[in-house]
């Protein structure tokens, strides 16, 4: 048994915080290692510099688009350590969609998925007989004032990416036309159309804001057609009304492919004075047994397929996992080069300005491609 104390940083929603605290309690009883968790807001999680966190914490929950920056700053310890190949093979085999490889960069594994998400569809089963089956049905509901979308940066760009991917032309990581001009123009026109039908407050709403409104009593909102899934809202008793989750409503004829992958991974600081203990915890919390057991039981949204396939886990969450699995398997991994995070913010701001002022679609797409071209070496480190 050890008397080591580690510090960890996660994000402030119960889905991000509660399972880490619960898991750390079990880990302490097994190993004697104490882990004290701090939390930051969703907005800080999406934008705060990982390098600064790595100097203050041993364990950090990250998002995969950070990995290029992480590599450049050498602030995290790679997790593909010698002697644990079998454990990593099991984690890779349990990947939901591209979750596990999304944390692999330049041949090293920088995090393990502990939470998997993509843009899916949220709806109120007490208001609708079924989730909208296509984009036309979404627009019908929007005309009735029954749709919200999270469009606060970076979510406006995530919606843009998801629509482009679903129309069969996801954004590419190479310099040049990051976004196909024809498809990108169509996507922005679709966004402009639905933005004119929904509450302008959506431009300042993140997924939690939208889901809180949808789950409240007295709301008219019955659908969020593209939103990162949050299993908490599918659990009876979490809010006054339970939400259901389904695959994204196709905008074209390619099915439910192309959603922008999200979720989180557990990473270890390169500056930690207890690297081995931190790595041991990362392997444990990401394992299938823990993910489908104590992690899910504590309200987490697991990143391992053992949980997504588990009947009991699904029953407790209104079939959240089975209902969205096809979307997750067809999800698209965002660019991850050093410089992408700054582009993500700038591109989201550009989309929102275009929606607010109803800019020409071609002009917006050209600006997005220019911003991507100007982000540092977008094609130089793609691996």
C-alpha angles and dihedrals in degrees: 000000000000133000094206118136119207129189121221135188123207135151128283105243114101088244090061101036111032098059092049092053092045093047092048090054090056091044092054091053090050100042110011090240113136119211119192113198128209123186138212132197122272090250092052090046090056096046114020118112110258091207091065091049092049090061091055104036139048095207124036130185107219142177118240097242087070095067097091091053090044091054092049092049095042089218100137132062114236113244098211092097122167119269098029099081094121092053091050091048089055091050091049091048089053095053115132102222112314096336097116099043091045087076093050114098131168090354098307133101109233100176143004120233113251097162127033126197142152135175104288134155126276121197143165111249090195090059103037131042090219140355115272108275098208143010093266090061089049091055091050090056091045090056087056091054093248102118133083129181129194104237102160109122126305092021096068088060090046089055090048090051093047094051092047091049092046090052088056101257110088118185114273128225097225122097116261119046100016085170120036104244096222096046092038091054091051091048094051091049089053090050092046091051096051093039088060090056100049134064111288086224086079088081087070098039128100123197093272091054091051095045092048090054092046092050095048124103116255096024122137093205111114104163145034102185097192118028136127107265118250113192092198091075091053092058115095112248098019090107134000091268126036119229126213125216130213141167117289115276106252116246093193139012100283098090121232099330128125105047115153107253118234134161129111141268134208114241135180125227118244087217096057117124089208101047095150094053091047093049091048090055092047092055091047100047091047095050121113095240094054094040095055092039126039095001095057092038090058092056099268124145100229126225095206125089091224087074096039090054096044115111095209093049090051094046091055091051103044092257090298092154100044090043095057103027096104091056091050093050091052096044123129126232114233122230112279106189121132102273097035094105092059089047091051091058095043093046092049091051090050092051092049092050089050091051093047095048095032094237125191110276095228091053092051094048091048090053092049091052091047092051091051091048089052094050107102113282097325092182100037102081105031106143 
